[in-house]
C-alpha cells in the first residue's frame, strides 16, 4: 500500500567520478539525504534556468560519508553543501542520484 505524505526525505547513494591523470576516474560514494518537493516546485526551478544548483540546494538535506581534506567527517551545513556543489563532478553525481531516485531507478538501467 502506498502512503501519501506531505513531508518525506530519504537517503540515496551518490556516485562521484573524480577525474585523475591519464584520462581515468576514481569512483567514490556517499549517501545524501534528499527532501521530496512538489513537482510544481521542480517545474518552477527548471523554468528559472539555474536548475542544478537551485534544485540541489533545495532538496539536499544532509549526508553521510563525506570527509574533509584531513579525512574527518564533514558535517552537513549550508556552507558545506555549497562547497560540495561548487565541484562540477560532485554536482553531477548529486544530480544523477536525485534524478535516479525520482525515476524509480530507471535511469540506472539505461
N, C-alpha and C positions, 0 to 999 in steps of 0.2 A: 504494500500500500504506500502511496506517495503522500507525504505530508507537506502542504504548502505553508512555509514560514515566512515571516516578514524580515527576520534578521538571520542571516546564515553566513558563516565563514567556515573555511576548511583548509587543511594543509595539503599541499600538492608538490611533488618533486620538480625541481628546476635543474635542467642540464645546462652547464656553461661550457662552451667550447672556446678555450683560450688559445689564440694563435701563438705559435712558437717558431723558432728558426727552422728553415728547411721546408716551409710550406705545410707544416703539420699543426696539429692541435692537441692540447691536453684537455681531457674531459674531467670536470668536477661537478658535484651535485650538492644541492642544499634543498631544504624544504621551505617553501614560502607559505604564509597564511594569507589567503585571499578572501576578500569580502564580496559577497554577491551584491550587485547593484542592478536596478531595474534596466531592462532593455532600452527604455526611453532615455535613460541617462547615458548608456553606451552610444546610442544614436546621436545624442547631442554632442558628445565628445568627438565622435567621428566627424560631424558637421563642422566642429570648431577647428579642425586641422592639425592640432598637435596631439595626435592620437596616442602614441606610445607613452609619452611622459605623463600626460594628464590622466590617462586611464590607469597606468600603473601606480601613480601617486594616490589615486582614489581607492584602488582595490587592494594594494599590498598593505597588510596589517601587521606583519611580523615575519620572523623566520627562525630557523634552527639550522645550524651547521655553517654559518658564515663566520669567518675569522679575520682578524686584522693582520697587519704586517708581522706582528710578533707571535702569531699563532694563537692568540687569545680570542675567545668567543666575542663576537661583536654584537652587543645588544641592539635590538631594533629601536630606532628613533627616526623622526622625520629627516634629520640631518644625515644619519647613516643611510637611510633609504635613498636620499637624493644623491649621495656619493656613489652608491651602487648603480643607480640609474644613469650616472654620467659616464659609465664604462659601456661602450657600444655593444660588446658581445655579452655582457651581463644583461643589459636591457633586452637584447634579442632573446636570450634564454628565458627571461621572465615573460615576455610577450608570448613566446611559443607555449610556455607552460600554462599561462592563463587561458589562451585560446583553446588549447588542448583540453583543459578542464571543462570548458563550456561546451565542447563538441562531443563530450562523452568518450573521449579518446580516439575519435575518428581520424583526427589529424595525424596521430602516430601511425595509423595503419596505412596511410597514403604515401 
